[in-house]
Amino acid sequence: MFGPAQAAVAKAVMDSVAAGILPEEQANDIFIIVSVFIEWDAKDKDKVYEYNYEATKLAIVRAMGSKPTVKEALAKKDSAKHPFA
């Protein structure tokens, strides 16, 4: 099930370059780390792909837009909770 997630992340990164979200002239210099969670009993490869693609694109857009700001992150640092904890 990691194949669809890996493909989704790669496509989201390259689509971000193609759309100008990640500047093409900086593409060789930007380092992106992605942590992927796949539910252990996931069976729908299309959903795994879709969710990881959308999450990666959203994270890139936010990162390139400096969102959240440091000030916003600091204001919420003590109230952050894991949705499944």
Residue pairs with C-beta under 8 A, 6 or more apart in sequence:
1 38
1 42
1 45
1 48
2 36
2 38
3 45
4 45
4 46
4 48
4 49
4 52
5 36
5 38
5 48
5 49
5 52
6 36
7 49
8 48
8 49
8 50
8 51
8 52
8 53
8 56
9 34
9 36
9 52
9 53
9 56
11 53
12 52
12 53
12 54
12 56
12 57
12 60
13 22
13 32
13 56
13 60
15 57
16 22
16 57
16 60
16 61
16 64
17 23
17 24
17 27
21 60
21 61
21 64
22 30
22 60
22 64
32 60
34 56
34 59
36 52
38 48
42 48
62 68
68 76
